[in-house]
Amino acid sequence: MANVRPGFEQESKRWRFSEYARIDNLANRDYVGSVIVNESNSRFFEAAPGRTAYIMFNAAMRAD
């Protein structure tokens, strides 16, 4: 499984900005997300989520 997370950061005298984009499960492959112990319905694992994407933004002001 491969993930990608490119990002940018900008800084000024008082502010700091960060922007990121993230893609998990880049190839959209099926894989086991968790194993179930003592399952009575013969379902011993749960599938993990498919491809997911996130966009993140952060702004911080410096305290002088």
Summary of the structure (lengths in Angstrom):
residues: 64
radius of gyration: 19.2
end to end distance: 43.6
largest distance: 60.7
contacts: 127
relative contact order: 0.35
helix: 0%
strand: 52%
